[in-house]
Amino acid sequence: MKLLKLMAAKFFTGFSKKYGLGIIVGIVGVATAKKVVKALPVVGAVAKPLLPLIPASIVGPLLGVAVTFGLDKGDLMAAKKKLFPSEKKE
C-alpha cells in the first residue's frame, strides 16, 4: 500500500507540474491574444464587444490542457481526436 501511495504521489506531482504549466500558459496566451486583437485598428473595434464572450479563465485552461496533451502525444490534434473520434473506420 505504501508503494502504491508513493507511485500515485510521484505520478500526480509530474502530472500537475506538466498540465499546471500548460494551464498557466493557456490563460496568459488567451489574455494576451485578446489584448492584441483589441489593439488592432479596425478588427479591434469590431471584435471588442465579442471578446468578453471568450473568458480567459475558462478558455485558457482548456486550451492549455489540450495543447499539453497534444504535445505529449506528438500530434497537436490529439485532443480533438480523443474527444471527437471519427466515425469512419480505416
Phi, psi and omega in degrees: 000321179297320179296318179298317178296319179295316179295319179295319179295317179295319179296314181296322179297313178295318180297313183292325178293313184293307183283331175297317176296320177299320179295315180297314179297322178297316179296312180297319180297316180293317179298319179293317179298321178296319178296319180295317180296319178297329183282342179290137187304296185274315182297320181298320180294322180285320186277341185307317178288340183269336184298327176296345177285351179245084181287126182297330181287345178253311183289323181302307179299321179296316179294319179297316179293318180297317180291319178298317177298316179296320178294323177297320182276348181081014180215114184294343177265011183298322180295319178296316180295326179288318182281324183233076182295146180289142180280332183282140180259138180261000000 
